[in-house]
Amino acid sequence: DLSFLVIADLHAMSNFVWNPSNIELKNTLTAILQNIRDNYVGETDIVLAPGDVVSFGSMSNEKMMTLTGKSEINEAVSDAAITSYSKTNEVYQEAGFTTHIPCVGDHEIGGNEGFVVSGL
């Protein structure tokens, strides 16, 4: 039997895009997830994140490109996603969850009237 946990709309992982070595944020989020694991779910095989792991809503194309250092919006979004999901996996691993499967939500691609990714 497989066990799984669904954690939606965490949003907080977007802060790693602008500061990937933020130890205080990493420690705080790891402690929160460890608390969930230790006190509510125990050993869990898979953690599902049905979107909005990050929150880039209300961010303009220009700001996204400036903050990531990319001159093209699709590259900026891709770079932000890779950075945030890599750090997200680190946090979940350190909290004792071995498999984290994120899905793309509207906030990853600028939902809530944020930037618009060309081609979507």
All heavy atoms as an XYZ file, in Angstrom:
906
protein
N       0.836     -1.190      0.000
C       0.000      0.000      0.000
C       0.875      1.245      0.000
O       1.841      1.337      0.759
C      -0.876      0.046      1.244
C      -1.971     -0.995      1.233
O      -2.305     -1.513      0.145
O      -2.511     -1.276      2.316
N       0.486      2.190     -0.815
C       1.158      3.490     -0.846
C       0.380      4.481      0.001
O      -0.846      4.479      0.004
C       1.231      4.033     -2.270
C       2.267      3.435     -3.195
C       2.142      4.046     -4.581
C       3.667      3.636     -2.653
N       1.110      5.316      0.694
C       0.457      6.404      1.419
C       0.888      7.716      0.796
O       1.992      7.839      0.263
C       0.852      6.372      2.895
O       2.242      6.540      3.029
N      -0.025      8.698      0.813
C       0.336      9.984      0.245
C      -0.288     11.114      1.041
O      -1.247     10.940      1.780
C      -0.064     10.073     -1.228
C      -1.546     10.026     -1.476
C      -2.288     11.193     -1.552
C      -2.185      8.808     -1.639
C      -3.653     11.147     -1.786
C      -3.561      8.759     -1.872
C      -4.290      9.935     -1.949
N       0.317     12.270      0.893
C      -0.110     13.504      1.534
C      -0.236     14.552      0.449
O       0.603     14.627     -0.449
C       0.941     13.936      2.567
C       0.814     15.326      3.179
C      -0.422     15.422      4.059
C       2.081     15.646      3.979
N      -1.288     15.352      0.505
C      -1.462     16.449     -0.448
C      -1.285     17.761      0.303
O      -1.965     18.013      1.297
C      -2.859     16.406     -1.108
C      -3.048     17.589     -2.052
C      -3.061     15.084     -1.840
N      -0.330     18.566     -0.149
C      -0.116     19.900      0.424
C      -0.282     20.902     -0.706
O       0.523     20.946     -1.642
C       1.273     20.036      1.071
C       1.407     19.055      2.233
C       1.505     21.470      1.531
C       2.720     19.112      2.965
N      -1.333     21.686     -0.628
C      -1.648     22.648     -1.685
C      -1.355     24.081     -1.255
O      -1.380     24.400     -0.072
C      -3.126     22.524     -2.059
N      -1.075     24.895     -2.231
C      -0.960     26.347     -2.055
C       0.056     26.754     -0.987
O      -0.187     27.649     -0.193
C      -2.323     26.962     -1.712
C      -3.300     26.861     -2.876
O      -2.911     26.370     -3.939
O      -4.444     27.279     -2.717
N       1.213     26.118     -1.003
C       2.253     26.470     -0.040
C       2.806     27.871     -0.304
O       3.098     28.609      0.626
C       3.375     25.433     -0.079
C       4.410     25.507      1.019
C       3.776     25.422      2.398
C       5.437     24.403      0.845
N       2.952     28.247     -1.554
C       3.372     29.581     -1.992
C       4.763     30.003     -1.528
O       5.428     30.756     -2.212
C       2.370     30.662     -1.553
C       1.044     30.548     -2.196
N       0.658     31.323     -3.249
C      -0.010     29.724     -1.935
C      -0.573     31.006     -3.618
N      -1.000     30.025     -2.834
N       5.218     29.591     -0.378
C       6.424     30.129      0.248
C       7.713     29.817     -0.506
O       8.721     30.484     -0.287
C       6.537     29.601      1.673
N       7.711     28.831     -1.351
C       8.949     28.431     -2.011
C       9.449     29.449     -3.029
O      10.600     29.406     -3.441
C       8.778     27.070     -2.686
C       8.410     25.971     -1.729
S       9.641     25.745     -0.412
C       8.908     24.400      0.488
N       8.612     30.395     -3.433
C       9.052     31.406     -4.396
C      10.164     32.282     -3.834
O      10.970     32.830     -4.580
C       7.879     32.265     -4.873
O       7.146     32.768     -3.780
N      10.250     32.391     -2.521
C      11.314     33.202     -1.922
C      12.702     32.647     -2.226
O      13.675     33.403     -2.219
C      11.112     33.295     -0.406
C       9.856     34.064     -0.071
O       9.583     35.110     -0.642
N       9.074     33.539      0.846
N      12.815     31.354     -2.509
C      14.109     30.774     -2.842
C      14.622     31.244     -4.199
O      15.821     31.200     -4.458
C      14.048     29.248     -2.831
C      13.979     28.667     -1.450
C      12.901     27.897     -1.070
C      14.999     28.885     -0.528
C      12.838     27.342      0.198
C      14.944     28.342      0.745
C      13.855     27.565      1.108
N      13.729     31.684     -5.084
C      14.156     32.143     -6.403
C      15.075     33.347     -6.262
O      16.088     33.462     -6.934
C      12.943     32.476     -7.295
C      13.377     33.115     -8.602
C      12.137     31.206     -7.559
N      14.734     34.247     -5.358
C      15.512     35.481     -5.212
C      16.661     35.309     -4.227
O      17.603     36.074     -4.229
C      14.617     36.630     -4.765
C      13.192     36.479     -5.227
C      12.084     36.511     -4.447
C      12.729     36.246     -6.556
N      10.970     36.295     -5.218
C      11.329     36.136     -6.513
C      13.356     36.095     -7.794
C      10.551     35.904     -7.636
C      12.578     35.860     -8.923
C      11.201     35.772     -8.829
N      16.586     34.283     -3.378
C      17.639     34.047     -2.395
C      17.733     32.545     -2.117
O      17.242     32.059     -1.104
C      17.335     34.822     -1.104
C      18.464     34.740     -0.105
O      19.485     34.117     -0.361
N      18.261     35.339      1.044
N      18.375     31.784     -3.044
C      18.408     30.328     -2.912
C      19.151     29.807     -1.685
O      18.978     28.662     -1.300
C      19.078     29.847     -4.197
C      19.606     31.037     -4.873
C      19.010     32.258     -4.256
N      19.951     30.634     -1.049
C      20.694     30.164      0.121
C      20.110     30.694      1.428
O      20.798     30.769      2.436
C      22.168     30.567      0.001
O      22.281     31.970     -0.109
N      18.819     31.017      1.427
C      18.146     31.550      2.613
C      17.961     30.423      3.636
O      16.986     29.683      3.614
C      16.799     32.150      2.227
C      16.115     32.863      3.369
O      16.341     32.568      4.536
N      15.252     33.810      3.025
N      18.929     30.304      4.543
C      18.935     29.223      5.536
C      17.772     29.363      6.521
O      17.143     28.369      6.897
C      20.280     29.193      6.299
C      21.423     28.915      5.331
C      20.257     28.169      7.428
C      21.314     27.616      4.581
N      17.460     30.581      6.915
C      16.369     30.792      7.873
C      15.043     30.311      7.292
O      14.283     29.604      7.959
C      16.274     32.266      8.257
C      15.215     32.547      9.304
C      15.159     34.025      9.699
O      16.132     34.755      9.462
O      14.121     34.422     10.245
N      14.766     30.662      6.046
C      13.535     30.207      5.392
C      13.540     28.686      5.263
O      12.539     28.034      5.562
C      13.383     30.858      4.017
C      12.197     30.383      3.182
C      10.875     30.728      3.858
C      12.265     30.974      1.776
N      14.657     28.132      4.835
C      14.749     26.677      4.660
C      14.506     25.962      5.987
O      13.749     24.990      6.045
C      16.110     26.306      4.091
C      16.246     24.847      3.737
C      17.579     24.574      3.067
C      17.717     23.106      2.733
N      19.016     22.811      2.122
N      15.117     26.441      7.053
C      14.933     25.825      8.363
C      13.491     25.942      8.858
O      12.945     24.999      9.431
C      15.886     26.433      9.384
C      17.332     26.041      9.136
O      17.617     25.084      8.427
N      18.251     26.800      9.704
N      12.869     27.094      8.632
C      11.481     27.304      9.057
C      10.536     26.362      8.321
O       9.700     25.691      8.937
C      11.057     28.760      8.820
O      11.892     29.614      9.602
C       9.599     28.992      9.183
N      10.669     26.302      6.995
C       9.790     25.443      6.203
C      10.035     23.962      6.502
O       9.086     23.176      6.577
C       9.971     25.734      4.718
C       9.505     27.114      4.271
C       9.924     27.380      2.831
C       8.007     27.274      4.444
N      11.293     23.597      6.703
C      11.604     22.216      7.056
C      10.961     21.847      8.389
O      10.374     20.771      8.535
C      13.133     21.997      7.108
O      13.680     22.287      5.818
C      13.467     20.568      7.483
N      11.042     22.741      9.364
C      10.434     22.477     10.683
C       8.921     22.327     10.571
O       8.332     21.457     11.222
C      10.789     23.601     11.653
N       8.280     23.150      9.750
C       6.827     23.051      9.559
C       6.474     21.688      8.960
O       5.569     20.996      9.437
C       6.306     24.195      8.667
C       6.400     25.525      9.419
C       4.877     23.922      8.200
C       6.192     26.744      8.543
N       7.202     21.294      7.926
C       6.922     20.008      7.281
C       7.257     18.830      8.196
O       6.539     17.822      8.199
C       7.685     19.910      5.959
C       7.186     20.864      4.872
C       8.133     20.876      3.687
C       5.774     20.512      4.439
N       8.315     18.943      8.989
C       8.627     17.889      9.950
C       7.515     17.753     10.985
O       7.156     16.647     11.382
C       9.955     18.176     10.654
C      11.159     17.854      9.816
C      12.452     18.276     10.496
O      12.502     19.253     11.227
N      13.515     17.543     10.213
N       6.964     18.868     11.410
C       5.849     18.845     12.368
C       4.642     18.119     11.763
O       4.015     17.292     12.434
C       5.471     20.264     12.782
C       4.358     20.267     13.799
O       4.454     19.653     14.853
N       3.274     20.955     13.473
N       4.337     18.424     10.516
C       3.226     17.744      9.836
C       3.509     16.244      9.775
O       2.647     15.421     10.095
C       3.009     18.328      8.426
C       2.475     19.759      8.528
C       2.073     17.444      7.604
C       2.461     20.505      7.206
N       4.726     15.896      9.381
C       5.086     14.478      9.259
C       5.040     13.776     10.614
O       4.455     12.706     10.755
C       6.481     14.348      8.657
C       6.901     12.919      8.419
C       8.269     12.883      7.722
N       8.691     11.524      7.533
C       9.382     10.819      8.427
N       9.719     11.353      9.584
N       9.727      9.575      8.182
N       5.657     14.388     11.613
C       5.768     13.744     12.922
C       4.450     13.657     13.681
O       4.210     12.691     14.396
C       6.792     14.480     13.792
C       8.201     14.387     13.244
O       8.456     13.529     12.369
O       9.053     15.194     13.677
N       3.598     14.651     13.528
C       2.391     14.722     14.350
C       1.089     14.366     13.641
O       0.071     14.180     14.299
C       2.268     16.120     14.961
C       3.386     16.381     15.940
O       3.526     15.682     16.932
N       4.211     17.367     15.634
N       1.130     14.273     12.317
C      -0.136     14.051     11.620
C      -0.120     12.897     10.624
O      -1.117     12.200     10.480
C      -0.590     15.331     10.900
C      -0.819     16.455     11.869
C       0.137     17.444     12.055
C      -1.978     16.510     12.635
C      -0.063     18.471     12.970
C      -2.191     17.522     13.556
C      -1.223     18.505     13.715
O      -1.420     19.512     14.625
N       0.984     12.705      9.898
C       0.941     11.702      8.838
C       1.944     10.573      8.989
O       1.777      9.526      8.377
C       1.109     12.344      7.439
C      -0.019     13.294      7.158
C       2.457     13.028      7.290
N       2.993     10.742      9.754
C       3.991      9.686      9.921
C       4.703      9.371      8.621
O       4.938     10.238      7.792
N       5.035      8.102      8.461
C       5.722      7.671      7.244
C       4.775      7.837      6.053
O       3.684      7.282      6.034
C       6.148      6.208      7.363
C       7.224      5.974      8.394
C       8.540      6.651      8.043
O       8.923      6.674      6.852
O       9.182      7.167      8.972
N       5.207      8.599      5.090
C       4.392      8.858      3.904
C       5.253      8.624      2.673
O       6.363      9.133      2.584
C       3.877     10.311      3.907
O       3.121     10.513      5.109
C       3.002     10.600      2.720
N       4.736      7.852      1.721
C       5.507      7.511      0.527
C       5.629      8.671     -0.447
O       6.688      8.893     -1.018
C       4.853      6.326     -0.200
C       4.835      5.080      0.674
O       5.908      4.716      1.183
O       3.753      4.501      0.852
N       4.548      9.406     -0.648
C       4.520     10.439     -1.686
C       3.822     11.688     -1.156
O       2.783     11.604     -0.513
C       3.752      9.938     -2.933
C       4.433      8.682     -3.510
C       3.648     11.024     -3.992
C       3.622      7.995     -4.583
N       4.415     12.845     -1.463
C       3.749     14.118     -1.188
C       3.377     14.723     -2.535
O       4.228     14.903     -3.409
C       4.663     15.098     -0.419
C       3.953     16.431     -0.223
C       5.073     14.515      0.924
N       2.100     15.011     -2.701
C       1.597     15.636     -3.925
C       1.356     17.112     -3.668
O       0.800     17.488     -2.633
C       0.279     14.979     -4.356
C       0.303     13.476     -4.580
C      -1.113     12.957     -4.786
C       1.185     13.130     -5.763
N       1.781     17.943     -4.599
C       1.533     19.383     -4.517
C       0.774     19.780     -5.778
O       1.364     19.898     -6.848
C       2.848     20.139     -4.408
N      -0.550     19.961     -5.660
C      -1.361     20.220     -6.841
C      -1.300     21.662     -7.330
O      -2.278     22.214     -7.808
C      -2.768     19.839     -6.380
C      -2.760     20.109     -4.927
C      -1.361     19.796     -4.462
N      -0.173     22.282     -7.213
C       0.000     23.638     -7.755
C       0.219     24.675     -6.677
O       0.011     24.442     -5.491
N       0.683     25.815     -7.112
C       0.926     26.973     -6.257
C       1.937     26.696     -5.150
O       1.781     27.121     -4.019
C      -0.380     27.521     -5.678
C      -1.333     28.007     -6.758
O      -0.910     28.090     -7.921
O      -2.488     28.289     -6.444
N       2.995     25.982     -5.499
C       4.120     25.803     -4.586
C       4.822     27.144     -4.407
O       5.371     27.456     -3.377
C       5.100     24.737     -5.136
C       6.372     24.678     -4.320
C       4.414     23.379     -5.175
N       4.771     27.937     -5.464
C       5.331     29.285     -5.452
C       4.204     30.276     -5.727
O       3.092     29.883     -6.058
C       6.433     29.447     -6.517
C       7.589     28.518     -6.244
C       5.898     29.232     -7.912
N       4.498     31.543     -5.606
C       3.486     32.560     -5.907
C       4.134     33.703     -6.674
O       4.817     34.542     -6.103
C       2.858     33.092     -4.614
O       1.818     33.992     -4.928
N       3.934     33.677     -7.980
C       4.452     34.749     -8.815
C       3.320     35.641     -9.322
O       3.501     36.437    -10.228
C       5.232     34.183    -10.001
C       6.422     33.356     -9.601
C       6.664     32.124    -10.185
C       7.307     33.798     -8.634
C       7.759     31.359     -9.821
C       8.408     33.047     -8.257
C       8.630     31.823     -8.857
N       2.121     35.487     -8.745
C       0.993     36.324     -9.141
C       1.280     37.781     -8.852
O       2.014     38.118     -7.927
N       0.765     38.637     -9.637
C       0.895     40.101     -9.571
C       2.293     40.596     -9.931
O       2.582     41.769     -9.802
C       0.487     40.648     -8.189
O       1.500     40.427     -7.223
N       3.177     39.707    -10.397
C       4.506     40.126    -10.807
C       4.513     40.421    -12.304
O       4.040     39.615    -13.096
C       5.523     39.031    -10.486
C       6.955     39.446    -10.770
S       8.138     38.186    -10.295
C       7.912     38.181     -8.535
N       5.057     41.552    -12.671
C       5.109     41.914    -14.092
C       6.201     41.118    -14.804
O       7.122     40.584    -14.179
C       5.404     43.409    -14.236
O       6.731     43.685    -13.810
N       6.080     41.052    -16.129
C       7.120     40.391    -16.927
C       8.478     41.018    -16.647
O       9.475     40.326    -16.485
C       6.804     40.525    -18.420
C       5.667     39.639    -18.867
O       5.140     38.843    -18.102
N       5.278     39.775    -20.115
N       8.508     42.339    -16.613
C       9.770     43.060    -16.422
C      10.405     42.714    -15.069
O      11.612     42.495    -14.980
C       9.547     44.572    -16.538
C       9.169     45.037    -17.927
C       7.725     44.710    -18.322
O       6.859     44.495    -17.423
O       7.464     44.627    -19.538
N       9.590     42.667    -14.018
C      10.131     42.351    -12.698
C      10.650     40.920    -12.660
O      11.715     40.654    -12.102
C       9.076     42.565    -11.618
C       9.620     42.344    -10.214
C       8.629     42.712     -9.139
C       9.241     42.499     -7.763
N       8.298     42.825     -6.704
N       9.911     39.981    -13.244
C      10.349     38.583    -13.276
C      11.692     38.461    -14.000
O      12.604     37.788    -13.530
C       9.295     37.700    -13.941
C       9.724     36.259    -14.145
S      10.143     35.353    -12.640
C       8.552     34.827    -12.105
N      11.824     39.146    -15.141
C      13.073     39.070    -15.897
C      14.218     39.736    -15.136
O      15.342     39.223    -15.124
C      12.884     39.685    -17.285
C      11.970     38.850    -18.167
S      11.782     39.441    -19.865
C      10.961     41.017    -19.606
N      13.942     40.842    -14.477
C      14.969     41.532    -13.690
C      15.436     40.669    -12.523
O      16.640     40.509    -12.292
C      14.434     42.880    -13.156
O      14.106     43.705    -14.267
C      15.460     43.578    -12.287
N      14.509     40.092    -11.790
C      14.856     39.300    -10.617
C      15.603     38.010    -10.952
O      16.426     37.545    -10.169
C      13.609     38.991     -9.794
C      12.995     40.200     -9.075
C      11.643     39.837     -8.484
C      13.928     40.728     -8.000
N      15.316     37.432    -12.120
C      16.009     36.201    -12.509
C      17.247     36.475    -13.351
O      18.053     35.570    -13.561
C      15.078     35.269    -13.314
O      14.639     35.954    -14.490
C      13.906     34.805    -12.481
N      17.379     37.698    -13.850
C      18.517     38.028    -14.711
C      18.373     37.497    -16.121
O      19.346     37.438    -16.876
N      17.166     37.118    -16.505
C      16.910     36.588    -17.854
C      16.244     37.670    -18.698
O      15.405     38.426    -18.213
C      16.015     35.354    -17.802
C      16.567     34.218    -16.959
C      17.831     33.653    -17.550
C      18.358     32.507    -16.709
N      19.609     31.985    -17.216
N      16.593     37.718    -19.975
C      16.068     38.773    -20.844
C      14.807     38.364    -21.598
O      14.209     39.177    -22.295
C      17.140     39.208    -21.851
O      17.517     38.106    -22.654
N      14.391     37.123    -21.458
C      13.192     36.629    -22.141
C      12.283     35.998    -21.096
O      12.742     35.246    -20.237
C      13.630     35.616    -23.205
C      12.598     35.327    -24.290
C      11.590     34.282    -23.852
O      11.997     33.262    -23.277
O      10.392     34.509    -24.074
N      10.987     36.293    -21.144
C      10.064     35.904    -20.081
C       9.967     34.390    -19.911
O       9.934     33.889    -18.790
C       8.664     36.541    -20.245
C       7.796     36.279    -19.010
C       7.972     36.074    -21.513
C       8.345     36.789    -17.708
N       9.927     33.635    -20.998
C       9.831     32.175    -20.846
C      11.069     31.609    -20.153
O      10.966     30.690    -19.346
C       9.609     31.495    -22.193
C       8.202     31.727    -22.712
O       7.270     31.943    -21.957
N       8.054     31.711    -24.034
N      12.241     32.153    -20.463
C      13.465     31.722    -19.779
C      13.423     32.114    -18.305
O      13.873     31.360    -17.441
C      14.695     32.336    -20.440
C      15.026     31.754    -21.799
C      16.272     32.382    -22.385
O      17.123     32.892    -21.637
O      16.385     32.359    -23.623
N      12.900     33.302    -18.017
C      12.806     33.763    -16.626
C      11.891     32.859    -15.811
O      12.227     32.466    -14.691
C      12.307     35.207    -16.585
N      10.744     32.503    -16.374
C       9.802     31.623    -15.675
C      10.412     30.242    -15.490
O      10.332     29.646    -14.409
C       8.455     31.535    -16.430
C       7.556     30.471    -15.834
C       7.758     32.887    -16.429
N      11.060     29.726    -16.523
C      11.702     28.415    -16.430
C      12.786     28.425    -15.355
O      12.864     27.510    -14.526
C      12.306     28.036    -17.785
O      13.002     26.812    -17.685
N      13.616     29.449    -15.345
C      14.680     29.555    -14.348
C      14.098     29.628    -12.933
O      14.581     28.958    -12.019
C      15.530     30.797    -14.635
C      16.704     30.916    -13.700
O      17.646     30.112    -13.830
O      16.685     31.815    -12.831
N      13.062     30.427    -12.763
C      12.423     30.549    -11.449
C      11.828     29.215    -11.005
O      11.950     28.828     -9.841
C      11.347     31.632    -11.490
N      11.202     28.513    -11.922
C      10.595     27.222    -11.591
C      11.653     26.191    -11.202
O      11.506     25.489    -10.193
C       9.772     26.710    -12.767
N      12.722     26.104    -11.971
C      13.779     25.130    -11.671
C      14.393     25.415    -10.304
O      14.582     24.506     -9.489
C      14.845     25.134    -12.785
C      14.262     24.507    -14.054
C      16.107     24.390    -12.337
C      15.097     24.716    -15.297
N      14.682     26.682    -10.038
C      15.265     27.048     -8.746
C      14.321     26.731     -7.600
O      14.706     26.098     -6.617
C      15.631     28.547     -8.719
O      16.573     28.804     -9.754
C      16.219     28.948     -7.377
N      13.062     27.151     -7.726
C      12.128     26.957     -6.620
C      11.805     25.483     -6.390
O      11.732     25.025     -5.244
C      10.848     27.770     -6.820
O      10.199     27.417     -8.013
N      11.641     24.700     -7.452
C      11.335     23.285     -7.267
C      12.543     22.509     -6.741
O      12.376     21.561     -5.975
C      10.791     22.653     -8.544
C       9.345     23.010     -8.790
C       8.930     23.555     -9.988
C       8.390     22.815     -7.797
C       7.600     23.894    -10.197
C       7.062     23.145     -7.996
C       6.672     23.688     -9.203
O       5.376     24.010     -9.406
N      13.741     22.897     -7.129
C      14.937     22.243     -6.579
C      15.023     22.471     -5.077
O      15.277     21.535     -4.307
C      16.195     22.777     -7.260
O      16.214     22.420     -8.612
N      14.819     23.701     -4.655
C      14.866     24.008     -3.224
C      13.700     23.348     -2.494
O      13.844     22.890     -1.359
C      14.858     25.519     -2.991
C      16.080     26.238     -3.524
C      17.380     25.651     -3.013
C      17.729     26.123     -1.645
N      19.086     25.720     -1.219
N      12.539     23.291     -3.130
C      11.382     22.636     -2.536
C      11.695     21.175     -2.244
O      11.414     20.672     -1.151
C      10.163     22.737     -3.474
O       9.842     24.109     -3.677
C       8.958     22.016     -2.907
N      12.302     20.488     -3.212
C      12.664     19.088     -3.010
C      13.654     18.934     -1.867
O      13.543     17.992     -1.073
C      13.210     18.477     -4.297
C      12.108     18.105     -5.250
O      11.009     17.754     -4.843
N      12.387     18.205     -6.531
N      14.613     19.840     -1.752
C      15.567     19.790     -0.639
C      14.846     19.894      0.704
O      15.136     19.141      1.635
C      16.572     20.938     -0.740
C      17.651     20.750     -1.762
C      18.608     21.928     -1.779
O      18.867     22.535     -0.708
O      19.094     22.253     -2.877
N      13.916     20.835      0.798
C      13.184     21.050      2.058
C      12.373     19.805      2.416
O      12.402     19.344      3.562
C      12.285     22.301      1.971
C      11.330     22.381      3.146
C      13.144     23.561      1.883
N      11.649     19.255      1.449
C      10.854     18.055      1.721
C      11.740     16.878      2.117
O      11.402     16.124      3.033
C       9.980     17.693      0.513
C       8.681     18.461      0.481
C       8.580     19.682     -0.170
C       7.554     17.963      1.112
C       7.392     20.390     -0.196
C       6.359     18.650      1.090
C       6.287     19.867      0.435
O       5.108     20.560      0.430
N      12.866     16.714      1.442
C      13.790     15.628      1.778
C      14.294     15.776      3.213
O      14.323     14.814      3.967
C      14.990     15.626      0.817
C      14.644     15.231     -0.603
C      14.571     13.741     -0.805
O      15.284     12.992     -0.166
N      13.698     13.301     -1.696
N      14.692     16.994      3.583
C      15.204     17.222      4.935
C      14.121     17.029      5.997
O      14.430     16.717      7.143
C      15.835     18.608      5.035
C      17.162     18.678      4.305
C      17.877     19.996      4.478
O      17.591     20.726      5.451
O      18.735     20.295      3.629
N      12.865     17.211      5.608
C      11.761     17.001      6.550
C      11.379     15.524      6.661
O      10.526     15.166      7.465
C      10.547     17.823      6.117
N      11.997     14.681      5.844
C      11.738     13.250      5.937
C      10.791     12.692      4.896
O      10.433     11.516      4.954
N      10.388     13.513      3.939
C       9.535     13.036      2.847
C      10.438     12.698      1.668
O      11.226     13.528      1.223
C       8.519     14.101      2.434
C       7.517     14.439      3.499
C       7.558     15.667      4.151
C       6.527     13.544      3.849
C       6.628     15.986      5.133
C       5.592     13.851      4.825
C       5.643     15.076      5.467
N      10.332     11.494      1.139
C      11.275     11.075      0.104
C      10.840     11.411     -1.316
O      11.680     11.642     -2.172
C      11.543      9.563      0.198
O      10.297      8.869      0.116
C      12.237      9.211      1.494
N       9.546     11.445     -1.583
C       9.083     11.708     -2.941
C       8.093     12.860     -2.933
O       7.024     12.770     -2.327
C       8.411     10.458     -3.556
O       9.337      9.370     -3.507
C       8.000     10.709     -4.992
N       8.459     13.938     -3.629
C       7.601     15.122     -3.744
C       7.275     15.303     -5.213
O       8.175     15.406     -6.051
C       8.345     16.354     -3.205
C       7.599     17.618     -3.387
N       7.998     18.597     -4.252
C       6.460     18.067     -2.815
C       7.145     19.603     -4.205
N       6.204     19.304     -3.342
N       5.997     15.294     -5.541
C       5.567     15.438     -6.931
C       4.750     16.725     -7.057
O       3.581     16.772     -6.665
C       4.724     14.225     -7.387
C       5.532     12.939     -7.203
C       4.279     14.406     -8.836
C       4.755     11.676     -7.474
N       5.368     17.781     -7.586
C       4.639     19.039     -7.761
C       3.956     19.108     -9.120
O       4.424     18.527    -10.098
C       5.752     20.085     -7.670
C       6.941     19.382     -8.225
C       6.790     17.919     -7.836
N       2.849     19.803     -9.160
C       2.157     20.107    -10.411
C       2.196     21.619    -10.597
O       2.287     22.370     -9.633
C       0.703     19.654    -10.354
S       0.511     17.887    -10.138
N       2.101     22.052    -11.814
C       2.117     23.481    -12.101
C       0.728     24.061    -11.845
O      -0.277     23.532    -12.327
C       2.535     23.745    -13.564
C       2.425     25.221    -13.903
C       3.957     23.261    -13.788
N       0.687     25.121    -11.058
C      -0.557     25.845    -10.808
C      -0.509     27.203    -11.465
O       0.494     27.586    -12.077
N      -1.578     27.960    -11.331
C      -1.621     29.267    -11.978
C      -0.582     30.235    -11.409
O      -0.084     31.105    -12.109
C      -3.020     29.873    -11.919
C      -3.479     30.202    -10.512
O      -3.122     29.464     -9.568
O      -4.199     31.199    -10.352
N      -0.199     30.077    -10.159
C       0.775     31.002     -9.570
C       2.186     30.761    -10.101
O       3.005     31.667    -10.092
C       0.754     30.907     -8.045
C      -0.477     31.505     -7.455
N      -0.436     32.377     -6.404
C      -1.782     31.375     -7.776
C      -1.668     32.752     -6.096
N      -2.499     32.139     -6.915
N       2.484     29.544    -10.534
C       3.795     29.280    -11.131
C       3.952     30.002    -12.462
O       5.062     30.330    -12.868
C       4.014     27.775    -11.359
C       4.462     27.025    -10.139
C       3.336     26.603     -9.223
O       2.145     26.812     -9.548
O       3.641     26.068     -8.156
N       2.857     30.219    -13.151
C       2.941     30.874    -14.457
C       2.286     32.246    -14.443
O       1.856     32.755    -15.467
C       2.347     29.986    -15.570
C       0.902     29.596    -15.274
C       3.218     28.743    -15.776
C       0.224     28.852    -16.400
N       2.241     32.856    -13.273
C       1.831     34.254    -13.186
C       0.359     34.485    -12.965
O      -0.143     35.549    -13.296
N      -0.347     33.527    -12.403
C      -1.780     33.701    -12.153
C      -2.080     34.915    -11.300
O      -1.189     35.561    -10.760
N      -3.340     35.245    -11.178
C      -3.799     36.413    -10.445
C      -3.306     37.706    -11.067
O      -2.761     38.583    -10.413
C      -3.391     36.355     -8.958
C      -4.046     35.217     -8.239
O      -4.936     34.559     -8.769
N      -3.620     34.948     -7.036
N      -3.428     37.775    -12.384
C      -3.089     38.973    -13.139
C      -1.608     39.315    -13.109
O      -1.228     40.476    -13.227
C      -3.935     40.169    -12.676
C      -5.416     39.936    -12.819
C      -6.246     41.098    -12.328
O      -5.725     42.219    -12.252
O      -7.417     40.866    -12.028
N      -0.770     38.325    -12.970
C       0.672     38.545    -13.013
C       1.176     38.500    -14.440
O       0.426     38.754    -15.387
N       2.429     38.162    -14.627
C       3.028     38.119    -15.967
C       2.307     37.100    -16.830
O       1.708     36.163    -16.346
C       4.518     37.823    -15.879
C       4.837     36.544    -15.137
C       4.808     35.325    -15.797
C       5.155     36.565    -13.799
C       5.091     34.155    -15.128
C       5.439     35.394    -13.114
C       5.409     34.185    -13.774
N       2.393     37.286    -18.119
C       1.773     36.370    -19.065
C       2.895     35.699    -19.839
O       3.734     36.372    -20.455
C       0.833     37.117    -20.031
C       0.260     36.159    -21.067
C      -0.278     37.792    -19.252
N       2.938     34.384    -19.832
C       3.952     33.635    -20.538
C       3.505     33.503    -21.980
O       2.382     33.096    -22.248
C       4.153     32.243    -19.914
C       5.207     31.463    -20.657
C       4.514     32.381    -18.446
N       4.382     33.864    -22.920
C       3.994     33.787    -24.337
C       3.769     32.343    -24.738
O       4.427     31.434    -24.234
C       5.072     34.421    -25.199
O       6.286     33.724    -25.071
N       2.811     32.138    -25.608
C       2.510     30.799    -26.092
C       1.488     30.059    -25.262
O       1.114     28.956    -25.586
N       1.035     30.640    -24.168
C       0.028     29.958    -23.344
C      -1.322     30.588    -23.536
O      -1.505     31.711    -23.771
C       0.402     30.036    -21.858
C       1.647     29.258    -21.470
C       1.918     29.437    -19.982
C       1.473     27.792    -21.769
